[in-house]
Amino acid sequence: MRTHFLPFHLPSIGDEEIAEVVEVLRSGWLTTGPRVHAFEDAFARYVEIPHAVAVNSCTAALHLALDAIGLSEGDEVLIPTMTFAATAEVVHYFKARPVLIDCEPDTLNIDPDALEPAITSRTRAIIPVHYAGHPCEMARIQEVARRHQLKVVEDAAHALPATYCGKKIGTFGEMACFSFYATKTLCTGEGGMIVTANPEYAETARVLSLHGISKDAWNRYSAEGSWFYEIKRPGFKYNMTDLAAAIGLVQLAKCDRMHIARKRIAEIYNEAFADHEAIVKPVTRPEVEHAWHLYPIRLAVERLRITRAQFISIMRERKIGTSVHFIPLHLHPFYRDQYRYRQQDFPNALNAYERLVSLPIYPAMTEQDATDVASTVVDIIRSNLR
């Protein structure tokens, strides 16, 4: 039994991030400024794409991306039911309809085979979500999009620094949106990024992110700036601060090291769970590099004398935090009632949800922490087999 509680997640913030934030505080420039633009440039180089626009959340990024592609009232967007609320709610901002799609039974990513039957004359876009950090089947998704002249906006909130067929996630759709929330693989507290190869999309997102004001507005209080600005269209207050960007620059520099640390924890878990039929491990297909934002196991509850909720409770008693990702959207009251979805409409997602438990996986964990988690999971399962 552990003596200290292991949280489900802790951000990997060190002295370097603290020093950079202090430097920004002393600079006198706290909001959008030179650090934000340096972070955008560095992130674009890292993802290997021409344009990056920093914003204050991945939700904001998704909203601006859909605005840039011209989503309108009455349009439809195909999204997975196995995702967080933000993927769907941004579609509602336009009075458009999110059309839910079931997931693949192994990766829990959006099922490419289920896309075409859901396409109508109103369908405008697909938002694939790279669940847990495992890339979606982008080649097939892109082919469907090409055939039906649909836009693809990647929800890459989990997916830094994943790759698919040797290419960085973020380079497959018209745009991709990343999250830098406190639990993500790169953390700025709150924050997000839009990346794209299309300069017009980037310009639209940049202008809309700060009230629709002309793009150089951030610089108007500097020695080189001007008081004059123009509002090109109504926009939003979605800009990132230099405080957040300062953290992001340090985090980006150690992104690969943090990925190696998470991957090592996943390897410890994979080895520990290899011979346990009551534990379904997350898959990694050969053509991908998994980001390992999450490590979601599925319990074979039909073989156990305890429920998923009881398993989570016992883990907490044993001083280990866990979570569940996700409650599928079609099970939430709004989507169930608004669109008359039934539980069984998406059988893969429902089956997975009833069994899912996310285990801790973050760079601040030691190998002993990971071993403790794995051995505790195995012990609880062995003690509760039917």
Secondary structure, DSSP 8 states (H G I E B T S, - for coil): --SS-B-S------HHHHHHHHHHHHHT--SSSHHHHHHHHHHHHHHT-SEEEEES-HHHHHHHHHHHTT--TT-EEEEESSS-HHHHHHHHTTT-EEEEE-B-TTT-SB-GGGTGGG--TTEEEE--B-GGG----HHHHHHHHHHHT-EEEEE-TT-TT-EETTEETTSSSSEEEEE-BTTSSS--BS-EEEEES-HHHHHHHHHHTBTTB-GGGGGTTSTT--S---B-S---B-B--HHHHHHHHHHHHTHHHHHHHHHHHHHHHHHHHTT-TTEE-----TTEE---S-EEEEE-GGGBSS-HHHHHHHHHHTTB--B-----GGGSHHHHHHHT--GGGSHHHHHHHTTEEEE---TTS-HHHHHHHHHHHHHHHHHTB-
